[in-house]
Amino acid sequence: MKNCEQTAGQSVWDHGVSVHQYFNRIINGDTEGMRIPDWFIQNRDKIIANLHSTQVIHDYTVYHDCGKPYCREVDSEGKVHFPKHAEVSAHTYISATEDTVVSNLIGYDMSIHTANAEQIDKLCAEWDIKDAMTLIIAALAEIHSNARLFGGIESVSFKSKWKNWDRRSKQIFKTFFREN
């Protein structure tokens, strides 16, 4: 992970550490310079009360891309891709640790970023509340960790990713807390 470049100047390991740091900032309320929606702030205590353990969160956030060195591809234009990296990372993690809780979180890591509303409803039926709340915060931590790649939190790209996170995370929150 330390020898596989995720982006220019940042290894897969460095990215995992960054996501973990953002995750901790979010749960500790240290969100200066971050974009956090009102619904999340109003429900922060309820969300945090339903997270996985500190150790599970650490292992998931730091190792969520551990399979990227095994699925790295460079296209004809020199652009790097990591096809099916969440699936490869989940397999890599479970093979090394036999920890199904963290491996499952890793396997679901891209869901909030890529799934549509119908897919999220199906995933909510598979998740327990700890999975769902941990995945919500991890996804927010990931987009903030990657914000500089998108041009900062005021960029169109960041705002698009954030808006999708907001929509899917609200949907998940409402599903688990049965709120309208």
C-alpha positions in Angstrom: 0.0 0.0 0.0 2.9 2.3 0.8 4.5 1.7 -2.6 1.3 2.0 -4.7 0.6 5.5 -5.8 -3.1 6.4 -5.4 -2.7 9.9 -6.8 0.3 12.0 -7.6 2.3 12.3 -4.4 -0.1 10.1 -2.3 0.2 6.4 -1.7 -2.8 4.1 -1.1 -1.5 3.9 2.6 -1.4 7.7 2.9 -4.9 8.0 1.5 -6.2 5.4 4.1 -4.5 7.3 6.9 -6.1 10.6 5.6 -9.6 9.1 5.5 -9.1 7.8 9.1 -8.1 11.3 10.2 -11.1 12.9 8.5 -13.4 10.3 10.0 -12.1 11.2 13.5 -12.5 14.9 12.8 -16.1 14.3 11.8 -17.0 12.3 14.9 -15.1 14.7 17.2 -17.0 17.7 15.7 -13.7 19.2 14.4 -15.2 20.1 11.0 -13.8 23.5 10.3 -13.2 23.8 6.6 -15.4 20.8 5.9 -18.9 20.8 4.3 -21.3 19.1 6.8 -25.1 19.2 6.2 -27.5 20.4 8.9 -29.3 17.1 9.1 -26.0 15.4 10.0 -25.1 18.0 12.6 -28.6 17.7 14.2 -28.3 13.9 14.3 -24.6 13.6 15.0 -25.0 12.1 18.4 -27.5 9.5 17.2 -25.2 8.6 14.3 -22.1 8.3 16.5 -23.9 6.2 19.0 -24.4 3.6 16.3 -20.9 3.2 14.9 -18.7 0.2 14.9 -15.9 0.0 17.5 -12.9 2.3 17.3 -10.7 -0.6 16.2 -13.1 -1.7 13.4 -13.3 1.9 12.2 -9.5 2.3 12.2 -8.9 -0.9 10.3 -11.7 -0.2 7.8 -10.7 3.4 7.0 -7.0 2.8 6.9 -7.2 -0.5 4.8 -10.3 0.3 2.7 -8.2 0.4 -0.5 -5.7 -2.4 0.4 -6.5 -4.3 -2.8 -5.6 -1.4 -5.1 -2.0 -2.6 -5.7 -3.5 -5.9 -7.0 -5.9 -4.3 -9.5 -4.0 -1.3 -10.7 -4.2 -0.7 -14.5 -2.8 2.0 -16.7 -4.7 2.7 -19.9 -3.2 3.7 -23.3 -3.3 7.4 -22.3 -1.3 6.7 -19.1 -4.3 7.2 -16.8 -4.4 4.9 -13.8 -7.5 2.9 -12.9 -8.4 0.4 -10.1 -11.2 -1.7 -11.5 -13.4 -3.4 -8.9 -11.0 -2.2 -6.2 -13.6 -2.5 -3.4 -14.2 -6.1 -4.2 -10.5 -6.8 -4.6 -9.7 -4.9 -1.3 -12.4 -6.9 0.6 -10.9 -10.2 -0.7 -7.4 -9.0 0.1 -8.3 -8.0 3.6 -10.3 -11.2 4.5 -7.4 -13.3 3.1 -5.0 -11.6 5.4 -7.0 -11.2 8.6 -10.2 -13.4 8.5 -12.0 -10.3 9.9 -15.4 -10.4 8.2 -16.8 -7.2 9.8 -14.0 -5.0 8.3 -13.9 -7.0 5.1 -17.6 -6.5 4.6 -17.3 -2.7 5.2 -14.5 -2.6 2.7 -16.6 -4.4 0.2 -19.4 -1.9 0.6 -17.1 1.1 0.6 -18.1 2.5 -2.8 -21.8 1.9 -2.4 -22.8 5.4 -1.1 -20.7 7.0 -3.9 -22.1 4.9 -6.7 -25.4 3.2 -5.9 -28.7 4.7 -7.0 -31.7 5.0 -4.6 -33.1 1.5 -5.4 -29.7 -0.1 -4.9 -29.3 1.7 -1.5 -32.7 0.4 -0.4 -31.5 -3.2 -1.1 -28.2 -2.5 0.6 -29.9 -1.2 3.7 -31.6 -4.6 4.0 -28.2 -6.2 4.1 -26.6 -3.8 6.6 -27.0 -3.5 10.3 -27.2 0.0 11.8 -23.5 0.0 12.7 -22.5 -0.8 9.1 -24.8 1.9 7.8 -23.7 4.7 10.1 -20.0 3.8 9.8 -20.3 3.8 6.0 -22.0 7.2 6.0 -19.2 8.8 7.9 -16.5 7.0 6.0 -17.9 8.1 2.7 -18.0 11.7 3.9 -14.4 11.4 5.1 -13.4 10.0 1.7 -14.8 12.9 -0.3 -13.2 15.4 2.0 -9.9 13.5 1.9 -10.0 13.6 -1.9 -11.3 17.2 -2.1 -8.0 18.7 -3.3 -8.1 16.3 -6.2 -11.5 17.7 -7.2 -10.3 21.3 -6.9 -11.3 21.9 -3.3 -14.7 21.9 -1.6 -16.0 24.8 -3.7 -15.3 22.9 -7.0 -18.1 21.6 -9.2 -16.7 18.1 -8.9 -16.6 18.1 -5.1 -20.1 19.6 -4.9 -21.4 16.9 -7.2 -19.9 14.1 -5.1 -21.0 15.7 -1.9 -24.6 16.2 -3.2 -24.7 12.5 -4.1 -23.3 11.6 -0.7 -25.9 13.8 1.0 -28.8 12.3 -0.9 -27.8 8.7 -0.3 -26.8 9.2 3.3 -30.1 10.9 4.2 -31.9 8.0 2.5 -29.9 5.5 4.7 -30.4 7.5 7.8 -34.2 7.7 7.3 -34.3 4.0 6.6 -32.6 3.1 9.9 -34.3 5.7 12.0 -37.7 5.7 10.2 -37.8 9.4 10.0 -39.5 11.5 7.3 
